[in-house]
Amino acid sequence: MEKAIDEWIAERERDGIRNNTKAKYLSAKLLGWCQRNGIEFLHQIQKQALRKWRTEEWAYRAGNSASLKVHWSVLNSFFNWCVDGDLLESNPCPKRKGKITKPDVVSLTPQEMDALEAAVEKVQTPGWTDERRLKMGVLILIMRWTGMAICDAVHLERTAHGIHLEDNTVHGKRRKTGKRFSVSIPEWLVSRVKMLPLTHPRYFFWHRRKDGTELRGTVQLFGGWFSDVFKMAGIEGHSHQLRHSFATYHLSRGVPVERVAEWMGDSPAEVLRTYGHWIPARQELSDQAMRDSWARMGLDARGNPIIDATAPNKTSIQ
């Protein structure tokens, strides 16, 4: 098992396949499960055992979680690779039944985002030094004002691919889609970014271990710190809600979907699919456009014909 996983990961890296971090994480999870169950060789894995592992041991908010679909597809690709390489006769992954539903987008209110920023200074969890508070405070602000996902924000560079401190612009490449993005940020936020300690010449959010060695910022590390901040603020949520809030705020105020997608490093179709139906204010803009069109036709705000006062019992429709 261990040899097959190592060869699979190495081949993915040689082929330049993105998101190899998830593949390493899930293959390690699979290997741990095999070790707990005394499985040393690929042929020992049974479909029913995998089904039981998936349904009884994996903790998801819902049985049809979109994350479960993604994670299982990664493991499925590993077993397909094994079949293609004649390491297995067939793929032991059980097929999923039922439709995967995407969870509703939950946006943060401006008051909740302010509460998160304030909570950074109040967290009492051991290890929360002044440097960590500074980093987390700036990270929250960057994610709030750019809509960056945490995996992109914590790898923000000081180079040409990161923040241009001269023109108040953040440039990056969305790790999930591979699309480049560019979004302006307030001048005062640039001033806050400049306050970050120079712990690495390339990256803004570089963490140093207790023993003094350097550790590049990771989603798991900063994600744990985000949990502390959300708990302190009394908000049940996660860091990706800052991205949701960025999208819904601008879309609800009439910013074109294409522009928001450009800022976020996503396709217009994906932005519209994720956020378009959720935003009441966007529907109000659509409704107002229809009312304006009705008015040009001589109808009132409810679409009813306007009575012509000069001609009794006669309506006027242009």
C-alpha distance (Angstrom), angle and dihedral (degrees) to the residues before:
residue distance angle dihedral
M1 . . .
E2 3.78 . .
K3 3.80 93.4 .
A4 3.82 92.3 49.2
I5 3.81 92.1 50.3
D6 3.81 92.5 48.6
E7 3.82 91.3 50.9
W8 3.82 91.6 47.1
I9 3.81 92.9 51.5
A10 3.82 91.5 45.7
E11 3.82 91.7 51.3
R12 3.81 91.4 49.2
E13 3.80 90.0 52.2
R14 3.79 91.9 49.1
D15 3.80 90.0 50.4
G16 3.80 91.5 50.3
I17 3.82 94.0 -122.5
R18 3.80 111.6 175.0
N19 3.79 124.4 -128.2
N20 3.79 93.7 37.0
T21 3.80 88.6 149.7
K22 3.80 90.0 70.6
A23 3.79 90.7 47.1
K24 3.81 90.8 53.3
Y25 3.80 91.9 46.8
L26 3.80 94.6 49.6
S27 3.79 95.3 42.2
A28 3.81 88.6 52.3
K29 3.81 87.6 50.7
L30 3.80 89.9 50.7
L31 3.80 91.9 47.8
G32 3.81 91.0 50.2
W33 3.79 90.2 52.1
C34 3.81 90.3 50.0
Q35 3.79 91.8 50.7
R36 3.81 92.1 49.7
N37 3.79 89.6 52.2
G38 3.81 97.7 43.5
I39 3.82 94.1 -110.0
E40 3.80 113.9 151.4
F41 3.79 103.0 157.6
L42 3.80 133.6 50.1
H43 3.79 95.0 -122.9
Q44 3.82 90.3 60.6
I45 3.82 92.6 67.7
Q46 3.79 112.8 102.5
K47 3.80 126.0 -160.5
Q48 3.80 94.5 -129.1
A49 3.82 90.9 51.7
L50 3.80 90.4 53.2
R51 3.82 90.5 48.0
K52 3.81 90.8 52.0
W53 3.82 91.1 48.1
R54 3.78 91.8 51.1
T55 3.79 96.6 46.7
E56 3.80 100.7 37.8
E57 3.80 108.0 30.6
W58 3.81 106.9 32.8
A59 3.80 111.3 86.1
Y60 3.81 113.2 -143.2
R61 3.78 131.0 156.3
A62 3.79 89.7 -120.1
G63 3.76 135.8 17.0
N64 3.79 90.5 -122.3
S65 3.80 94.2 45.5
A66 3.79 116.7 160.8
S67 3.82 87.7 -135.7
L68 3.80 89.6 57.2
K69 3.79 89.0 54.0
V70 3.81 92.4 51.2
H71 3.80 94.5 45.3
W72 3.77 93.5 47.3
S73 3.79 91.8 48.0
V74 3.82 89.6 56.5
L75 3.80 91.8 52.2
N76 3.79 89.6 44.2
S77 3.81 89.2 55.7
F78 3.81 89.3 53.6
F79 3.79 92.4 54.1
N80 3.81 91.1 45.1
W81 3.80 87.5 53.8
C82 3.80 88.6 52.3
V83 3.81 91.1 51.8
D84 3.83 92.0 47.9
G85 3.80 89.1 51.6
D86 3.81 92.8 49.6
L87 3.80 90.8 -115.0
L88 3.80 90.1 121.0
E89 3.79 132.5 26.0
S90 3.80 93.4 -142.1
N91 3.81 140.6 3.7
P92 3.84 109.6 -95.0
C93 3.83 93.8 -160.9
P94 3.81 110.2 119.4
K95 3.78 114.3 -129.1
R96 3.78 117.2 -112.4
K97 3.78 119.7 -118.8
G98 3.76 125.0 -151.0
K99 3.76 133.7 30.4
I100 3.79 121.2 -64.6
T101 3.78 109.4 -127.6
K102 3.77 120.5 -155.0
P103 3.82 112.5 -126.6
D104 3.78 117.3 -112.2
V105 3.77 116.5 -95.9
V106 3.79 111.1 -108.3
S107 3.78 113.2 -161.5
L108 3.80 126.6 -163.3
T109 3.78 120.6 -122.8
P110 3.82 118.7 -124.9
Q111 3.81 87.1 -108.0
E112 3.81 91.8 54.5
M113 3.80 91.8 48.8
D114 3.81 89.5 50.6
A115 3.81 88.1 50.1
L116 3.82 90.5 53.8
E117 3.78 91.5 52.7
A118 3.80 91.0 49.1
A119 3.82 92.3 46.8
V120 3.81 91.7 61.6
E121 3.81 89.5 73.5
K122 3.81 92.6 47.1
V123 3.82 102.7 50.7
Q124 3.80 109.3 118.5
T125 3.81 98.3 -174.8
P126 3.83 112.0 131.8
G127 3.80 112.9 -95.6
W128 3.79 96.3 35.6
T129 3.78 100.0 131.4
D130 3.80 126.6 173.9
E131 3.81 89.0 -99.9
R132 3.80 92.2 54.4
R133 3.80 91.6 48.6
L134 3.80 90.0 51.3
K135 3.81 92.6 49.5
M136 3.80 94.2 46.5
G137 3.79 92.8 45.6
V138 3.80 91.9 53.1
L139 3.82 92.4 41.7
I140 3.80 92.0 54.7
L141 3.80 90.9 49.1
I142 3.81 93.0 48.7
M143 3.81 92.1 49.6
R144 3.80 90.9 45.6
W145 3.80 94.9 51.3
T146 3.82 99.5 36.9
G147 3.80 104.1 32.5
M148 3.80 90.5 -130.0
A149 3.79 118.0 161.0
I150 3.79 115.3 -120.5
C151 3.83 92.8 -109.6
D152 3.82 89.1 59.2
A153 3.79 97.6 38.0
V154 3.81 97.3 53.2
H155 3.82 89.8 52.1
L156 3.79 93.7 49.8
E157 3.79 110.1 142.8
R158 3.77 131.6 -139.0
T159 3.80 88.3 -142.4
A160 3.80 130.4 83.0
H161 3.81 89.0 -69.3
G162 3.80 93.6 60.0
I163 3.79 134.6 43.5
H164 3.78 118.5 -16.5
L165 3.77 99.2 -148.3
E166 3.80 90.7 -171.4
D167 3.82 97.8 60.4
N168 3.82 99.6 24.3
T169 3.80 93.8 -116.2
V170 3.80 133.4 135.5
H171 3.80 116.3 -146.7
G172 3.76 122.8 -173.4
K173 3.76 149.8 137.5
R174 3.79 120.5 -110.1
R175 3.79 105.8 -122.9
K176 3.79 92.5 -153.5
T177 3.82 98.1 50.9
G178 3.79 103.0 19.8
K179 3.82 89.3 -129.2
R180 3.79 120.6 137.4
F181 3.78 119.3 -128.1
S182 3.78 138.2 -170.8
V183 3.80 126.3 -165.3
S184 3.79 133.6 168.2
I185 3.79 121.7 -124.1
P186 3.83 131.0 -162.3
E187 3.79 117.3 -85.6
W188 3.80 92.0 -122.9
L189 3.83 89.3 58.0
V190 3.80 90.1 54.9
S191 3.80 86.8 56.3
R192 3.80 89.8 53.9
V193 3.81 91.1 49.2
K194 3.79 90.1 53.6
M195 3.81 88.1 59.3
L196 3.82 92.1 64.9
P197 3.82 112.7 110.7
L198 3.80 115.8 -105.8
T199 3.81 96.2 -118.6
H200 3.80 92.1 148.3
P201 3.82 131.5 19.7
R202 3.81 93.1 -134.6
Y203 3.82 109.4 33.0
F204 3.80 131.0 53.0
F205 3.80 97.0 -156.1
W206 3.77 103.0 48.5
H207 3.79 117.0 148.7
R208 3.79 127.5 -150.6
R209 3.79 120.3 -148.0
K210 3.80 122.6 -128.4
D211 3.81 90.3 -102.2
G212 3.80 89.5 58.2
T213 3.80 97.6 -106.7
E214 3.79 117.6 129.0
L215 3.77 124.6 -109.2
R216 3.77 122.3 -170.8
G217 3.82 113.0 -124.7
T218 3.80 112.8 -94.1
V219 3.77 135.5 -170.5
Q220 3.80 91.6 -116.5
L221 3.80 93.5 52.4
F222 3.79 97.7 46.8
G223 3.80 91.4 35.5
G224 3.79 88.5 61.6
W225 3.79 90.3 51.1
F226 3.80 89.5 49.9
S227 3.81 88.7 55.7
D228 3.80 89.5 56.3
V229 3.81 90.9 50.5
F230 3.82 94.8 47.6
K231 3.80 90.5 48.7
M232 3.80 91.8 49.5
A233 3.81 90.7 49.1
G234 3.80 91.1 50.5
I235 3.81 92.2 -121.8
E236 3.78 124.5 133.4
G237 3.76 104.2 -142.1
H238 3.79 149.5 85.2
S239 3.79 140.1 -109.4
H240 3.83 95.1 -95.1
Q241 3.79 88.9 69.2
L242 3.80 87.9 75.6
R243 3.81 87.6 62.4
H244 3.80 90.5 47.1
S245 3.79 90.0 50.1
F246 3.80 92.5 51.2
A247 3.80 92.1 52.1
T248 3.79 97.4 44.2
Y249 3.81 93.1 45.2
H250 3.81 94.6 55.6
L251 3.79 96.9 37.5
S252 3.80 92.1 50.1
R253 3.80 89.3 54.9
G254 3.75 94.4 55.4
V255 3.80 102.0 -96.8
P256 3.83 106.9 152.9
V257 3.79 116.1 -102.8
E258 3.80 90.2 -125.2
R259 3.80 91.4 58.0
V260 3.81 94.3 47.6
A261 3.81 89.9 48.2
E262 3.80 89.3 51.6
W263 3.81 90.8 52.6
M264 3.81 92.8 47.2
G265 3.81 99.8 43.4
D266 3.81 93.0 -118.7
S267 3.79 134.4 114.6
P268 3.83 118.3 -96.7
A269 3.81 88.4 -119.7
E270 3.80 92.1 56.2
V271 3.81 93.0 46.6
L272 3.79 91.7 49.1
R273 3.80 92.1 45.6
T274 3.80 92.7 50.4
Y275 3.79 101.9 38.6
G276 3.79 111.9 11.4
H277 3.79 99.1 82.8
W278 3.80 93.4 42.5
I279 3.79 100.6 59.5
P280 3.82 114.8 88.9
A281 3.80 91.9 -169.3
R282 3.81 90.2 57.5
Q283 3.79 89.5 55.2
E284 3.79 88.9 49.8
L285 3.81 89.4 55.4
S286 3.80 88.8 51.9
D287 3.80 91.9 47.5
Q288 3.80 91.4 49.0
A289 3.80 90.9 51.6
M290 3.79 88.6 53.8
R291 3.81 91.8 48.7
D292 3.81 90.1 50.8
S293 3.79 89.5 51.5
W294 3.81 90.6 49.5
A295 3.81 90.4 51.0
R296 3.80 89.8 55.7
M297 3.80 87.5 52.7
G298 3.82 91.5 52.9
L299 3.82 95.3 -104.3
D300 3.79 126.9 129.4
A301 3.82 126.6 -117.4
R302 3.81 90.7 -81.5
G303 3.79 94.2 49.2
N304 3.78 94.8 -105.4
P305 3.83 121.1 138.8
I306 3.78 114.5 -98.2
I307 3.82 112.6 -120.9
D308 3.80 112.6 -119.5
A309 3.82 104.2 -129.9
T310 3.83 92.0 -157.3
A311 3.78 93.0 58.5
P312 3.82 115.8 46.2
N313 3.80 116.3 -132.8
K314 3.81 90.1 5.5
T315 3.77 124.6 117.3
S316 3.75 125.7 -150.4
I317 3.79 118.9 -137.2
Q318 3.77 119.1 169.8
